[in-house]
Structures are given as C-alpha cells and as structure tokens.
Amino acid sequence: MLNLHRLIGFVYRKVDQLSRPFIFNRQKKQILAKYPQLRPVMEAFERRYIRVQYGAHDISLMERIHRKIAQDERYIYGATPWVALLRLTEKLELRPDEVFVELGCGTGHFCFFMQQVFGIQAIGLEALNTFILNAKEIMTELSEPPYNLHFEGLQFHNLDFLHFNFSRGTLFYAAWTCFPVTLREAILDKFFKECKPGTRLLVLTHTLEDPRLELLSEVETFFSWGKDVARLYQKRE
Ligand SMILES: C[S@@+](CC[C@H](N)C(=O)[O-])C[C@H]1O[C@@H](n2cnc3c(N)ncnc32)[C@H](O)[C@@H]1O
C-alpha cells in the first residue's frame, strides 16, 4: 500500500513538473503582450518556481510538513495565476499613493506585479518563510546589472498578517478561499477597526454581507483550484 502511495505521489509530481512550463508559457505570452516590462520578473519566477523539480505547491507543503502545520487549513496553498492578475486589476482605479497589501502573499508575484506595473507600494505578508526568502532574493537579483530594476515601495514580511497594522494599507487582497471562518472574521475585524473609510478589500469565493461594506465589482476568473469569483469591496464612510 505504501509503495502504491509513493508511486501515485511520484507520478503526480512528475506530471506537475512537466506541465508547469507549458502552462506558464501561455500566461507569460499574455502578460508580456500587455506589460513587456515584466519579462525579467516573470523569468525570475520561472527560474524559481517553474523550471525546477519542486514548484510553489511543493515548496509550501515541504515547509508545512517540516513545521508540522501541513494539516492546518489556514496554510493550504493555492495560487492566483499571473493571467488572473490582468482581470483582477483591469477595473481598479489606482491612486499614486495607493498601498497594496496582500494577506498571505505566497510567492509574492501579485505584489511584484502591482509595484512594477502601477508603480504603487506593495506589501506582501506571508507565514511561510521560504516564499519570503525567495521574493527577497528575486528583488536583490533583479536590482543588480544587467536588470537594474527599482523596487522602492515593495516589501515582503514573514509574519502572521494579524500582527500587521492594517492602517498602512489602502487596498487589501486575500485569496481566502480556504481560510476558516474564524480567520476571515479576524481579518474583517481588523479591517473595520484599523482602516479608513474608502479602503478597499479584494477577496475570493465568499460573499460579504455587511452594511459597512459597499460591493464595487465582481470578476469571474480561473485560479489554480478552478473558476472562482473575486469581489471588490470598499469600507463605507
Ligand atoms: C491560498 S494561498 C494564496 C497565495 C497568494 N495570495 C496567491 O493568491 O497566489 C494563502 C496563503 O496565505 C498564507 N497564510 C495563511 N494564514 C496566514 C497568516 N495568518 N499570516 C500570514 N500568511 C498566512 C498561507 O501560508 C498561504 O501561502
């Protein structure tokens, strides 16, 4: 039985490893057609997470197994694909002083996207250290020749986002599909206590019915777990 499980695991990982570059290439073409300046960033992510034996899902699982939190549903990994970022951001009207905060940023690619494409501040918060170390390494690598990219305003922190001061953000993103209801409530509590009216919250899957929130828009798009809906809310005056 153990051997059968091992075999299934091996086949699953091989299929993932071999299919990742094809899926990523399709996304890369679409993204670079619109934002060619993202090539070095996308290729740095490709070197770390795509053309390697272990992708982001494996990296998340390995750290969670090591820290004995593999069964904790809060840390289940799923990615917002690069192409989904095009849909999620197409109707966002961003001010130059906008501060994007990603609650559980995973690899951090959404933060790189926001800072590099729109020139706004972006802060990625993530409980898993491997992702944060990789994001910081990508920043260092691309700040140097031949790339010389600028990353002012882009930050990554390895911390529990409930310890972050939400008053620093003006636009929050949480891919909170798998977060238990208690965690989603704790996020909302902080959002209402610490954020100014007008602050926006972009979330997936779960609808929010709260008189303190106004629904601004809804977008349906594909995520690593299938089709899902992203909703953009704003804290009322
Ligand atoms: C579904 S993944 C989404 C990753 C990324 N936002 C994306 O869309 O590609 C959720 C992430 O939130 C992180 N996470 C969950 N609870 C957290 C917490 N309290 N503090 C920081 N990160 C957390 C998990 O480790 C996981 O990487």
The ligand as a Gaussian input file, in Angstrom:
#p B3LYP/6-31G(d) Opt

LIG

0 1
 C       -4.367000      30.375000      -0.925000
 S       -2.696000      30.913000      -0.621000
 C       -2.666000      32.351000      -1.674000
 C       -1.290000      32.837000      -2.065000
 C       -1.288000      34.120000      -2.897000
 N       -2.039000      35.155000      -2.245000
 C       -1.868000      33.892000      -4.258000
 O       -3.045000      34.255000      -4.435000
 O       -1.176000      33.361000      -5.139000
 C       -2.869000      31.632000       1.005000
 C       -1.558000      31.951000       1.671000
 O       -1.838000      32.601000       2.917000
 C       -0.838000      32.225000       3.855000
 N       -1.369000      32.482000       5.213000
 C       -2.427000      31.893000       5.800000
 N       -2.645000      32.405000       7.031000
 C       -1.684000      33.344000       7.226000
 C       -1.386000      34.247000       8.290000
 N       -2.126000      34.266000       9.407000
 N       -0.356000      35.099000       8.151000
 C        0.393000      35.093000       7.005000
 N        0.146000      34.272000       5.951000
 C       -0.868000      33.403000       6.060000
 C       -0.610000      30.751000       3.535000
 O        0.623000      30.304000       4.035000
 C       -0.715000      30.740000       2.011000
 O        0.559000      30.849000       1.402000

